[in-house]
Amino acid sequence: MKTDKKYWKLGRRELKTEIFDIDTDGSLLVREGNYQYRIMDLINHYKTPLEIVFPFMIEKSLLELTDTFNNCIKQAGYSGKFFYHYPMKVNQNKEFVLPIVSEGGNLEVASVNELWLVKKLWEKGRFNPNLRVICNGPKAEPYLELIRELKAKGLQIIPVIEDRAEMKHLLSPEGRVNGPLGIRVDVDLKIKSRWDKKINRYGLTPAEILEIGRIPRLKLLHYHIGSQVENIDDLVRLVREAMKLYSQVKINNPNLDIIDIGGGFPANYEKKVSYPYSGVVKNIVNVVKEMSDRSGQPAPDIVVEWGRFLVAPAQITIFKVLHTKKIDNAVAKKWYVVDGSFINDLSDTWAIHQKWHITPVNNMLDRKLDPVWLAGSSCDSDDKYTAGGSYILLPEIDSTDEQPQYIAVYDTGAYQDSLSSHHCLLSSPAKIIVQNGDITVARRRETSEEIGRLFGW
Ligand SMILES: *Cc1c(COP(=O)(O)O)cnc(C)c1O
């Protein structure tokens, strides 16, 4: 069987695998410009399970997105500006946040602790004072206290009102936060996404916002009602719906000048189709322009918070196949038991039946493949990956093989780390950062002693 680079869908820009290639020995290779990294060398040195982060992927993607928006804005003769805000909850690790800040990205935080990370960066004097932070999430007093403290120090922050009680509090003498405010609307449009809830509990309804009328210092109108929106034209439908409200709200709130369209652009987990965003970006800019022209209002600045699309491709997770087990009467013939855990470290596999692109790391060329299921190392029967009841094709393991079989799971950079856990007290994978020809350890593999301490031993 010809299992080459094309077969494994590597080296394809439109699938976000452009940095991957196969070496002459049939093992996985990563290219960063003229640097290259042999994954087998990294495995031999750092062992498995292993997470490998490629910050240069994030920098490149953000630059491309910013250029695309700016070009569309120019071509459309649009008078507003584009701002990217990175939703930190998608991955708060330093090696993910810093590349975004370094490429001019702004931030969006969801909790007091995420804002505290911003404070740490701010205190080092490493921020351009133009950097702006949008604060979402319920704002209990410690969160508001930190917002006030950082605003007093000169950081630009826009807290987003989540409900009426919060609005009342933010505008009251005791809860007051100075400066511009945002408000979140639950746009009245159903789309298919990872946010398939019949009833959304976030934000105010359009009717509620209109009923309030004037909201002092209102600068930003925000919505976020979908994640992994696979029909990307839905993103444009949402903008159109939100802009109807924007024009009406602007009548009573002349300071309103930002439309914040939230997250939702999909990551390419399955590599079955591509998600080109240039058409969507063009349509978003055109719709906002058309609707502001129609209402005779100035065009707003456009804020985008697409998270997983940007950071998912910047990490892969490597497992070793420990042993195989025969399966009777199923589409898969064998279990490949791996030395990591889906429940613990790729939790969305379990929580939302996430599908992943998976390839071997060695034996990639011209091997016979077996349909298999993957089993994690915890003792939970749910700790498995079956590609949604289908199977994964991986090299047949031969008892005469000198090397164990290693596998790579792609696009693991979004959401998995902060959701990870320690079921069966397995250690989290070690994590390394690969950039500019250098390799640094971001997280050592936890020792038994360290794990014991987490549990009071
Ligand atoms: C989670 C979240 C995002 C990011 O969503 P993606 O699906 O990762 O693009 C953006 N904005 C807000 C307010 C969020 O809660």
The ligand as a Tripos MOL2 file, in Angstrom:
@<TRIPOS>MOLECULE
LIG
   15    15     1     0     0
SMALL
NO_CHARGES

@<TRIPOS>ATOM
      1 C1        -14.5810   30.3750   23.7600 C.3       1 LIG1
      2 C2        -14.7250   31.7430   23.2660 C.ar      1 LIG1
      3 C3        -14.0810   32.1270   22.0820 C.ar      1 LIG1
      4 C4        -13.2860   31.1810   21.2150 C.3       1 LIG1
      5 O1        -14.0750   30.2900   20.5090 O.3       1 LIG1
      6 P1        -13.4500   29.3660   19.3640 P.3       1 LIG1
      7 O2        -14.5290   28.4270   19.0510 O.co2     1 LIG1
      8 O3        -12.2570   28.6890   19.9700 O.co2     1 LIG1
      9 O4        -13.0810   30.2330   18.2320 O.co2     1 LIG1
     10 C5        -14.2060   33.4480   21.6910 C.ar      1 LIG1
     11 N1        -14.9330   34.3440   22.4240 N.ar      1 LIG1
     12 C6        -15.5690   33.9870   23.5640 C.ar      1 LIG1
     13 C7        -16.3410   34.9940   24.3070 C.3       1 LIG1
     14 C8        -15.4890   32.6790   24.0170 C.ar      1 LIG1
     15 O5        -16.1320   32.3320   25.1330 O.3       1 LIG1
@<TRIPOS>BOND
     1     1     2 1
     2     2     3 ar
     3     2    14 ar
     4     3     4 1
     5     3    10 ar
     6     4     5 1
     7     5     6 1
     8     6     7 2
     9     6     8 1
    10     6     9 1
    11    10    11 ar
    12    11    12 ar
    13    12    13 1
    14    12    14 ar
    15    14    15 1
@<TRIPOS>SUBSTRUCTURE
     1 LIG1         1 GROUP 0 **** ****
